[in-house]
Amino acid sequence: MKFNKLTFSLLALSFLTLSCSNDDDNSVSVNLQDLQATIDENPTNGDIVGTVQSNSSLSLTFSIVSQTPAGALEIDSATGELSVLDAGLFDFETNPTITATISATGVSNQSTVTINLDNVNEIGDFNYGGIVFWIDPTDNTKGLVCAVTDQSSSIRWHDTQQPSITGTTSTSLQTGSTNTDLIIASLGSNFAAGVARAYNGGGFTDWFLPSVDELKEMANNRAAIDATAANNSGTDLIAEPWSTSNGYWSSSQESNPGRVYLVNLLVAGESAGFATNFASVRAVRAFE
């Protein structure tokens, strides 16, 4: 009879020991997992960027210990879901990576969160060798950039008042490169088109003299262009009341009587002038 009581007592003690041991193991083994994600820049406040996970089925209370930049993220304390708190901080040019450290009650380790931003083309970006001033509305991976400085502030379009070229130039967007090819093939590379083509900003060699509508887009986005140029050792676009000396040469030629269009970037307006006038050149290239 004593044997049975002793056996029962030992079994009870063994069960209690195992139970405590298992509880301790569960407590020690609970941990938070690191989170890494990649999203496009310029999200919307409230967008979900990811959830901090743990290996426990217990209810945890999550909190942000620190984050860089401050105020970028917020967390759902019950679920560990991270979302955008200040979308203005999710700017690739300023903060290409958002980081945070997350803790949870009763958990000894912390989670390291890394949010990498993908660059999305924006007006005023310094990329592709120049400054983005037009983005294709049907495909934001394509667009146009202009050089950070003028390639000339006083150059002729040609030394003939009304030069004749083989082919017809256009005033439309995305035609400046073809126009420049036509000009150089017929008239050589010693004047405005040749100066634009010779530019090699960013290591690119496909720069061209912009068309009328391309120059007008530059005028429409002049403030953004000037701000980016100032931050990248560039110069402002010339924007003053009309005269043939403060306009920019386009690669667009008037069909009759063969004069050439200049564009004033103050008013985004064009005027046909003789090719022997002197004006400025700001080269452009396409990206995709």
N, C-alpha and C positions, 0 to 999 in steps of 0.2 A: 504493500500500500504506500509506503514512503517512497519507493522507487517511482511509482506512478506520479506522485506529487512532484518529485524532483524532475522527472522527465517533462512534466507539464510546465514547470517553472522555467526550465532551460529553453523549451520551445518558445515560450512567450518572450523571454529575453532575446532570443535569436531573432524573432519576428520584429521586435521593437528596434533592434540594432539595424536590421536590414532596411526597415522603413525609414529610420533617420538617415541612414547612409544614402538611400535613394533620393530623399528630399535634398540633402546636401549636394549630391551630384547634379540634380536638376538646377539648383540655384547657381552653381559654379559654371555650368555649361551654357547658360543663356547668354547670347551675344548678338550684337548688331552687325549687319553686313554693310560694307562700303557701297556707295552708289556712284556710278559714272554714267553720264548721259550726254548726248549731243543734240542740240536743237538749233533752229534758225534764229538769228538775231531778230530783234524787234517783235517779240511776242506780245500778247495782250495780258493785262493784269488778270490774274485768276487762272491762267493756263497751267495745267498740271505738268510738272517736269519729271516726276518720278516718286517712288515710295521707298522709304527706308524699311528694310526687312529685318526680321530676327528669326532665330531658329526655335522660338518658343511659341506655344499656343496661349500663354498667359496674356492677360490684358496689360499693356504697357502704356506709360505716359511719356510722350516724346517732347523734346524741346530743342531749340537751336542754341548751342553754346556760343558760337561765333560764326560770322560769315563775312566774306569779302567779295564785292563791296557791301558795306552795311546796308541793311534794309532791302536787299534784292529779293529775298525769299521769305515765305512764311510756311509754317508746318501745322498740319492737323494733329493736335496732341494725342488724339485717340487712335489714329490710323498710321501716322508717320508719313502721310502724303504731303509732298512738297509742291508749292505752287508759286507763281510769279506774284510778287508783292508790288514791285516798282519796275514796270516794263522799260522805263527810260534808262535803267542801268544795264539792260541787256543789249548793249551796243558793241558790236565786234571791234570797231576801231578804238573804243575806250576800254572795254573790259572783255577781251576774247574768252576769258575763263571766269566762271563764277564758282566759288568754293564755300563750303560750310562744314561745321562740325556739329554732329547731332548726338544727344544723350537720351537715355530713357531710364526711368526710375527702376532701381533694383538691378541694373545691368552695369557691370564694371567697365566694359570697354565702350568706346565711342565710335560712331560711324563718320567716315570722311566722305563728303559729297563733292563731286567735281562735275560741273556742267560746262561743257565746251560749246561755244557758239560758232555756227557756220556763218560765214560772211554772205550777206545778201546785197546785191548791187543797189546802190542808192545814189541819187544826185548829190554831187559834191565829194564822193569817195575819191581818194587818191589811190588809183589802181590802174593796171594795164598800161603803165608808162605815163599816165596823165590824170586828168580830172574828169570824172563821169559827169556829162551834162545832158545825156539823153539815154533812156532805156526803152527798148522795144516793148510796147504795151502788150504784145502777144507772146513774148518770151523774155523774161527778165534776166536771162543769162547773156543777152545780146544788147549792144548799145554803142555809144560813141563817147570818146574822151578827147579833150583838147590838151595841148601842151601847157605847161605851167608858166611859160613865158612867151612873149612874141618872138618870132624868128626874124622879124624885121619891123622897124617902125617907119620906114620910108623906102619903098621899092616900087618900081613900075611893074605893071602886069605884062607889058611888052614895050618894045621901042617903036611900034607902029600904032597909030591912033586907033585904027579899027582893024585889028588883025583877023585873018581868016583861018579857021582851023578845019581840019577834015573830020566831020562828024558833028553831032548836035549835043551841046551840053544841056544839063537839066538844072532846075532850081530846087528840086525835091530833096527830102531827106534820103540818106543812103545812096547818093549819087556823086558825092564829091570825089571819091576815089576814081571812078570811071572818067569823070570830067578831067581830072588831073592827068590821067593817062593820055587822053585825047590832046590836051594842051601841049604836053611835053613832046608827044610824037610829032606834032605839027610845027611847034615853035621853039623847041629846045628847052633847056633847063636853066637858063640864065636869069630868069625873072621870078615872079611870085610863086608860080606853081613849082618850079624847080627848088626854090628855097624850102618850101613846105615838104617836098618829097625828100630832101637831103637831111631833114631832121631825124635824129635817132634816139630820142628820149626813151628811157627805160630799156634801151637796147633793141627797140623795134625799128624796122626800116620800111614800114608800110604807111607812113604818115602822108597826108594829102592836103590840098587846098580845099576848104569846106565849100559846099554849095550855099546858096542864099538861105534856104530853110534850115540848114545846119547852123549857120551863123545866127539866125533868129532864135534857135533853141539856146545857143550860148548867151544871147542877150536876155532871154527869159530867166535864165539861171545864173545871171552875172554875180549876184551876191554870194551864192554858194561857191562859185568858181573862185572868186577873189579871196574868200576866206580860206579855202583850201590851199590856194597858191601861196598865200602869206605864211602858212604853216609848213610849206615845203620849198622854201627858197625861191618862190616864184614871184610874179608881178601881176598887178591888177590889169584887167582888160581896159582898154581905152574907151571911155564913155563920156563924150562931150557933145555940145551942140554941133550940128552938121557943118562939115567942111570936108573937102576931098583929102585933107591931111589927117583927119582923125577917124576915118572909116577903115574897115577891113576888106581886103580883096576877097571876093568869092571866086569860085571856079565856074560860075554860071555866066554865060555870055548872052547878051540880048540878040535875038535873031535878026533884027533889022533896026539900025544899020550896022550891027556887029560891035556895039560897045559892050563894056563889061560892067557887071553889077558890083557895087560896093554896099556894105551894110553898116549902118551906124548902130552900135550896141547900146546906146542910150535909149533909143526909141524903137529898136528892132525893126527899122525900116530900111528898104533898099533904094538905091538910086543908080541909074546907068551912067557911066562916065567913060572917058577916053582911056585906053590902056596905057597911055603915056603919063598919066597922072601918078603921083606917088602916094602910097597908102601902106597900111600895116598888114602883117601876115601872122596868123595864129594857126598852127598846124593841128590837124585832127586825125584820129585813126579809129577804126572799128574794132570791137572786141566781141568774142563769142566763146 
